[in-house]
Amino acid sequence: MGFRGTVFPIVFGGILILFGFGFYHRYNLIVNTKEQQQRKEYNIQKALEFRRAVQEKLDEEISKP
C-alpha cells in the first residue's frame, strides 16, 4: 500500500474538507451581507416613516391657533 494507501487519501480528504469550509464560509458571508443590507434598508425606511409622523404632528401643533 504505502503512499497511495494511507497518506494520499488523508491529504486529499484534508484538502477537500478545507475547500468545503472555504466555500461554506464565502457563501455565508454573501448571505450575511445581503441580510445586513436588507435590514439597513428596512431601518432607514422605518426611520423615515417615524420622522414623517413627527413632522406631521409638529405641523398640526404649529397650525393650531
Backbone torsions as a table, in degrees:
resi	resn	phi	psi	omega
1	MET	NA	-77.7	175.6
2	GLY	69.4	-130.4	-172.6
3	PHE	-62.0	-48.7	-176.0
4	ARG	-70.0	-25.2	-175.3
5	GLY	-83.1	-33.9	-173.1
6	THR	-120.5	-53.5	-172.6
7	VAL	-70.7	-45.8	-175.3
8	PHE	-59.2	-49.0	179.9
9	PRO	-62.8	-37.1	-179.6
10	ILE	-65.0	-46.7	-179.7
11	VAL	-64.2	-46.2	-178.5
12	PHE	-62.2	-42.7	178.1
13	GLY	-63.2	-40.6	177.8
14	GLY	-62.1	-41.4	178.5
15	ILE	-63.7	-43.8	178.8
16	LEU	-60.9	-41.8	179.7
17	ILE	-63.1	-43.1	179.1
18	LEU	-62.4	-42.9	177.2
19	PHE	-60.6	-41.9	179.5
20	GLY	-60.7	-46.6	177.7
21	PHE	-61.2	-40.9	-179.3
22	GLY	-61.4	-47.8	-179.1
23	PHE	-66.3	-39.7	179.1
24	TYR	-61.8	-45.1	-179.1
25	HIS	-62.2	-43.7	-179.2
26	ARG	-63.9	-45.2	178.4
27	TYR	-60.8	-42.1	179.7
28	ASN	-61.2	-42.1	179.0
29	LEU	-62.8	-42.2	-179.9
30	ILE	-61.5	-46.4	-179.4
31	VAL	-62.8	-43.8	-178.8
32	ASN	-62.2	-42.2	-178.9
33	THR	-66.4	-36.1	177.0
34	LYS	-64.3	-43.7	179.7
35	GLU	-64.4	-41.1	178.8
36	GLN	-62.9	-40.1	179.4
37	GLN	-63.4	-45.1	178.9
38	GLN	-62.6	-41.4	179.7
39	ARG	-64.0	-40.6	179.9
40	LYS	-63.0	-45.2	179.1
41	GLU	-62.2	-41.0	179.1
42	TYR	-62.5	-44.4	-179.9
43	ASN	-63.3	-40.7	178.5
44	ILE	-62.7	-43.5	179.7
45	GLN	-60.6	-45.6	179.8
46	LYS	-63.4	-40.1	179.8
47	ALA	-63.8	-40.9	179.0
48	LEU	-65.8	-40.3	177.6
49	GLU	-62.6	-43.3	179.8
50	PHE	-62.8	-43.6	-179.3
51	ARG	-63.0	-40.5	179.2
52	ARG	-63.7	-42.1	179.9
53	ALA	-64.1	-43.3	178.4
54	VAL	-62.5	-42.0	-179.8
55	GLN	-62.9	-40.9	178.3
56	GLU	-63.2	-42.7	178.1
57	LYS	-61.2	-43.2	179.5
58	LEU	-63.0	-42.0	179.1
59	ASP	-62.4	-39.9	177.6
60	GLU	-62.9	-44.6	-178.9
61	GLU	-63.6	-39.5	-178.3
62	ILE	-69.8	-38.1	-175.1
63	SER	-75.7	-14.4	177.7
64	LYS	-67.5	141.4	179.6
65	PRO	-72.6	NA	NA
